[in-house]
Amino acid sequence: MKNRFNQTGMIFLHTLRRDWLKLLIWTVALSLFAGGFAKSLYEMYGKDPAGLVTMYETMKNPAMIAMLGPTLATAKTYSIGAMYAQEMILFTALVFAIVSIMHVISRTRKEEDDGITELIRSFQVGRLANTTAIVLEMFLLHVVIIAFSTILLQVQNIPGLSFSSNLLYSASLGAQGFLWAMIALIFVQLAAGAGGARGLSFLTIGFFYILRMGTDMSAPDASWFNPLGWSYLVNVYVSDDWFPIVIAFVVSIVFLVISYMLEQARDMGAGYLPERSGRDHAKERLLSLPGLVLRLQKTFIISWLFSLFIAGAMYGSIFGDMDDFVSDNEIMKQMFLHNANYTIQEQFMSVLFVILSLLTTIFIIGSLMKLMNEEKKGRWDQLYATKISRAKFYWYHVIMTFLLGVIGQFAAILGLYLAQRSVMDTPLSLWEVSKSGIIWLPAIFFFIGILAVLIGWLPRFTVVIWGYLIFAFFISYFGQMMDIPEFVTKLDVFSYIPKVPVEEWKWGAIILIKLIALLLIVIGFIGYKKRDLVSE
């Protein structure tokens, strides 16, 4: 057994030397994201008890619980810490999980697919040494992040935020990051390749997020069986329960042991999930570039469209509870029913489509990014050598991404419409729901333009698009709550989109965003047509 971990220490040190800059950036970015905004919230709400009560009533709304999770705080115990945790902890846990999943798969299965692992194992290196080194790296990363974010919360010196609670808040996020790293390790063993492992990991995290939307509303105790639920079930700044962290750590160790057992028994480059046998003869549509591109992305497209439909349906399913909630809540009446022209559902729908549109944006970025990923892996080389022009490659991918953006947004619209229609006595019409959703398409297309420029002129830096997407999400979601300066808010393209039907259509801004997106795509094409091919 010892030989299976031979040279783990050497590989661990090598891994740290290789990844130190990336780990440093993640440590700073994730620590700031986790604990850097508590002071802003305190300045806005912490000094005004009435403001906290108003926020408490707002967060009790079914739509807010569906997005952020519940809290055990009462109106009397709802402190600035309880509000900060409820608004931040679930979404921050998702960010931690995504970073962990991407890194673990990149440093394990992707390197195995690329032949790097085979080269390493040709030396006197244990079969489990590389995996163990990555596990140690992830554990160390999250311990450091826990320390940094705790210190960051502590130095802000916010009344009511004790050191023990700050530590619990940070530990909950660190535990989530490490847990999902171990879950990704399981899929590394099961899937046939790195792409399959990523797909299964993100499908799992999406499934558990959608599942908790239902259980948090109808069966709160069931959230104890949801890995994402362990993030907010610590009830930090309210009752400070460490038990969910213990559960997360124990489950992480169990998953690690299972992944070890699976890795020991499988062949390098193989997976446990069966691969469907290919056809003896390819279909005729694969002879065309559009047919080939669609075939390569078929599973990705279908899974994302299904996920967007389910996400819209889950949000739409809570519309039926909103009227009862507001009818018994005077504060909510004052906040949302001062304009008789719009129902509570219409007002929340305009907010929910911000989240759904961001999900659609992730979908289309992932689709267009495959143009670059296939090029880096050298899979386009044989096609580039044929009479197919660079223009066809570029415009087929861009046009398909545009169409997928429209289809993806309508999948979310349809899911929300059908769900609210089944739970409301007087449901919104399909046109009313569609107007609130399609208004966001120009902003979604704008991301295609930015990524097109990166692919054309800075192909090795396409990952920058994810940074801007995270920034857009943060500004759209936390902008008003954090009192962020207006000039920063204006850098987010989503801030220019009116929240229909509550706000009026802004045709000038919408048309301008579309024109800028088109210009960026043309600029990207110019660079793509002239530049050299890149490889990993």
N, C-alpha and C positions, 0 to 999 in steps of 0.2 A: 504493500500500500504506500510505503514511504517513497518508493521510486516514482509513483505517479505525480508527486509534488516536487520532484527533483529540480533544482535551480529556480524555484519560485521566487526567492529573494532577489536573484540576479535579474530576472525578467521584470519584477516589480520596480526595481530601481531604473531599469531601462525605460519602462513605461512612463515613469514620472519624468524622466529627462525628456522624453519625446513629447509628452502632453502638458508640460508645466505651464506654458503660456495659455493654452486653452483652459486648463483648470483654474488658473489665476483669474482669467476673464469671467468664467462662470461663477467663481467664488464671489467676486465683487458684484457682478450683475444680479445674481440670485439673492445675495444678502441685502442689496439695496431694494430689490423688488419685494422681499419679504418684510423688511422692517423699516424702510426708509421714508414711509409716508404717514407714520403715526402722528408725528408732530403737526402736520398739516390738518389732519382730521381733528386733532385736539383744539387747534386754533379756531376751527370753524364751528365745532359742536360741543367741545368739552366744557366750555365756560358758560354754556347756556343750557340749564336743565330742561327747559321747554323744547329746545332743539333736539335733545336726546330723546325725549318722549315722542316727538314727532317722527324721528328716525326709527324708533322702536315700532311704532304703529305701521310705518311704511314697510319695514322688514318682515312684518307678520303677514303681509299679503301673500297669497298662494304663489303668485308669479315670482316674487323675490325668493321665497323658500325654494321653489323649483330650480332657480338659477344658483343660489348661494348656499342653501342648506338652512336648517333651523337653528335656534338658540334656546337654551334653557333659562335665559335671563327673563326676568319680569320687568314691568315698567319701572319699578323701584330699583332694581339691580342692574338695569341696562346702562352700563358705564361706557366710557369712550373705548376701553379695552374690549368689551364685549362686542361693540359695534365694529371695531377694527377687525377683530377676528372673524366675525360673521361675513363681512364684506370681502376679506382677503384670503382666508385660509384655504378654501376649496380651490379657487382659481390658481392660487400660488402653488398648491399641491399638484395641480395639473401641469403647471410649468416645470416643476421639479421632476415629475414623472416623465414628461416628454424628453427632457434633456438626458435623463438617465437611460431611457430606452434607446435613444439615438446613439449615445456613446457606447453602451454595452454591445449593441449589435454591430456597430462599426468596428470595434476592437476585437470582436470574437468571430462571428459568422462571416462578416464581410472579408476579413483578412483570410479566413479559411477559404472562401470562394476565390480570392485573388491568388492563392497559393503561398501566401506568406507563412501561414501556420505550418504548412507542410515543410517549408524550409527550416523553420525553427525546430521542429520535431526531429529533423535529421541529425541534430546534435543530441547530447545527453541531457535532454529536457523531458520532464515528466509529462504524461498525457494531460494532466489537469493543471499543470503549472501556469499556463497562460491565462486560463479562466480564473484561477485563484488570484493571480496578480491583478486582474481587472476588478475582481471583487474587493480586494484590499484597497485598490485605488478609489473605487466608488465609496467604500466605507470611510476612508480618510477624507475624501472630498466633502462628504456630508457632515462629518464631525467638525471640520473647519468652518463650513457654512453655518452650522448651528452656533458655533462660538462667535463668529462675526456678526450674525444677525441679532444674537442676544445682546452683544455689546452695543450694537447700533441702537437697539430699542432702549437699552439702559441709559446711554449717554444723552438721549433726548429728554430725559428727566420729566416724564409725563406723569402727573398725579394719578394714582390708581393702578399703574403698571409696575408691579413688583418684579424683582429679579426672578423669583421662582416661576411666576406666570410667563415672563418673557422667555425664560429657558424652555418652558413647556411648549409655548407657541413655536419656537424655532425647532425644538426636537420633533414636534409633530410633522413639520414639513420635511425635516431630514429623514425621518422614518419613512415617509411616503416615497421620497426619492430613492432610498435604498431598497424598499419593498418592490417598487416597479422595475428596478434594475434586475432583481432576482426573478421577477415574473418574465422579463425579457429573456433571461437566460434559459428559462424553460422553453420558450418558443424558438430560441436559437437551436436547441436540440431537435425540436419537433419538425420545424420547417425545412423545406428543401434548399433554401438559400436565404441570403440576407433580406431580400425584398419580401419574401414570404413571412419571415420573422417580424419585420417591421409592420407589415399589414395585420398580422394576427395580434401583435401587441397593441396597436392603435385601435383595432376593432374591439379588443377586450376593454380598454380604458373607456372607449365610447359607450360600450354596452353598460358598464357599471355606472357611468355618469347618468345615462338615461334612466337606468333602473332606479337609482337613488332619487331621481325626480319624483317617481311615483311613490316609493316607500316613505320618503320624508313627509309626504302629505297624508297618506292613508294608513301607513303602518310603520311608525318611527322606529319601533324595536327591530324591524327587519334590516335597518341600516347597519346594525352590528355585524351582519354577514356580508357587508359590502366593503372591500378594501379602501375605496375612496371615503367611505363614511368614517373610517377611523381617524381621518384628519380633523374633522370638526366635532366628533364625539368626545374629544378631550375636554370640551366645554371650558376652554381657556378663558381666564379673566372672569369666570363665573364660579365654577366649582373645582376647576383644575384637577381633572381626572387623568392620571398617568396610565391607566390600564389599557386604553387603546394602543398606546405606544408599545407596551409590552406585547400585546397581541401581534402588532405589525412586525416587531423584531423576531418573535418566535416563528411566525409564518414565513418571514424572509429566510430564516435558517432552514426551515423545512424545504422551501423551494430550492435553496442552494444545494441541499443534500440530494434532492430529486434530480436536479440538473446534472450533478456529478454522476449519479447512477446512469442517467441517460447518455451522457457523453462517453462514459467508459464502454458502453455496449454498442455504440454506433460506429460506422465507418466514417472516415473523414470525407467531407463533402456530401454526405447523405443525410437524410432526415427520416423521421418515423412516420410522418403523414404520407400516405400513398400519393404518388404522382399519376395523373391520368395518362394513359398510353396515348401517344400521338397517332395521327392518321397515317396510313401508308402513303397517301398522296395528299398534298396540300390543296386546300380549297382554291378555286380560281381567283377569289378576291384577294388572296395574299400576293398575287402577282402585281398588284397596284400598291403604291405607297400609302394611300389612305386606308386601304384594307389591312395592310401590315401594321400601321400605327394603331388602328383600332383594336386589332387582335392583341397587340402587346399590352394595351391598357384596359382590356375588356374587364378583367376582374376588379381592377382599381376603380374603374368608372361605375360598375354595377354596385360595388360595396359602398361607395360614397353617395350615390344617388339614393340608395336605400337608407343610409344613415341620415341624410338630410331630410328625407321624408319622415323618418321616425322622430327626429329632433323637432320638426315642426308639429308633428302630431302630439308629442308630449307637452309642448307649450300650449297647444290649442286645447288639450284636455283639462286644463285648469281654469279655462274661461268661465265654466259654469259655476264655480265657487266664488267668483269675484263679487257678484252682486250681493250675496249674503254677507260677505266679509265687510263690504263698505256700508251696508245698511245698518250695521250695529256699531259702527265706528265713526264718531263725529269728526275726529281729526282727519281721517281719510276722506270724508265728505268735503271738508274744507280744502283739502289738498287737490282732489281730483275731480270733484263734481261741481266746481264753481262755474263751469261752462256747460250748459245743458245741451249744447250741440254735439258733444262727444261723450260716449259711454266710457266706463272704466276699461272695458275690453279694448276699445279703440286706442285709448291712450297707452295702455301697456303693449298693445300690438306694435305700435310705432317704436317702442323701446326694444322689444324682443327681436325685431327684424335686424337690429344692429348686430346682435349675436349671431343670428342665422346667416346674415350676409358675410360675416367674418368666417364662418364655417365654409360657406361657398367659396370664399377667396382662398382658403387653405386648399380646397379641392382643385381649383383651377391652377394654382401655383404648382401643386404637385404634378399636375398633368403636363404643363408646359416645361417643367424642370426635367422631365424625362428626355426631352430633346438634347439637353446638355449632358445628362447622366449617361445616355447611350453613346454619345460621342466620346466622353472621357474613357469609357470602357473599350473603345475601339470597335464597337458593334456596327457603326455606320460605315466603316472604312470600305467594305466591299460595295456598298450601295453608292458611296461617294465616287467610286471608280467607274461607275456606269454613266449612262447619259442623263441620269436624273440630276437636275441642277440644284444648286444651293437654295435657289429661290423657292423651288417646290418643297424642299425640306422645311424651310422656314415658314412659308405661308400655310402649308397644310397643318402644321402644329398650331400656329397662331389662330387660324380660323376655327379649328376644332376646339381650341380652348375657349374661344368666344361662345361657340354653341354650347359647350358644356357648362359655361357660366350661366347662360340663360336657362338651360334645362335643370341645372342644380338648384337655382333659385326657385324655379317653379315647382320642383319636388318639395322644397320646404313650404312653399305657399300652399300647395295641395294638401300636404300633411296637416298644416295648421287649420286650413279651412274645413276639412272633413272632420277633424277632431272636435273643433268648437261647434260644428253643426250638430254633432251627436250629443252635446252636453248642454246647449243653450236653448231656452224656450224661443228666443227670437235671435237666431244666428245671423252673423254678418254674411253678406252676399260674397260670392266668389270675386266679384269685381272690387269690392271694398278691400278684401284681403290682398288681392293682387296688386292694387295700387300702392299699398304700403310696402310690398316686397320688391316690385320692379323698379321703384325709384332709386334703389341702391345699386342697380346694375352699372351705372357709369363709374362709381367708385371701385367696383369689382374689376371693371375693364382697365381702370387706371393702373392696377397692380400688374396686369398683363403688359402694359406699356413699360413699366419700370423693369420688370424681369426681362423683357425683350432687349432693352438697352444693355443690361448686364450680360446677357447671353452674347450679344453682338460685339461689345467692346471690352467687357471685363469678365470673360467666361469663368475665370477661376474664383470669382468673388460673387457668384450668384447667391450664395448663402446670405448675403446682405439683405435680400428681400424678406427673409424671415424676421430680421431685426426690425425692419420698418413695419411689418405686420404686427409684431408684438407692441410696437410703439402706438400704432393705430388703435389696437384693441385697448391699450391702457388709457389713451386719451378719450376714446369713445365711452369707455365704461366708467373710468374714475375722474374724468376731467372736471365735471361740475362739483363732485364731492371733495376733490383735493384743492379746488381753487387754483388751478394751474393757469399761469399767465396766458393771455389771449394769443400772443405771438407764437407760443409753443403749440397751442390748440390749432392754430391755422395751418400747421405743418401736416395735420392729419386730414387726408382727403375726405374721410367720412364726415368731418365736421361741416362740410359744405353741402351735404345732402339734407334736404328738409325731411322732417319726420311726419310723413303723410299718414293719416289725414289731419292730424292736429295742426300741422304747419302747412302753409301754402307752397305749391310747386314753385321752384325757382328755375325757370327755364334757362335763364342766362348762365347760371352756374353749372347746370346739368350739361348744356351744350358745350360749354368751355371745357369741362372735364373730359367729355368724349373726344373733342378735338385734340386736346393735349395727349390723351391716350393714343390716338391714332398717329400723332406726330412722333411720339416716343417709339411706337412700333416701327415706323418707317426708318427712324434713326438707327434702331436696333438692326434692321435688315441691312442697312448700308454697312455696318460693322461686320455683321455675320458673313456677308458675301465676300468681304475682302480679307478677313483674318485667317490665320493658320488654324489647323485643327489642334485641339488640346487633348492630352491624355493624363490619366492619374499618375 
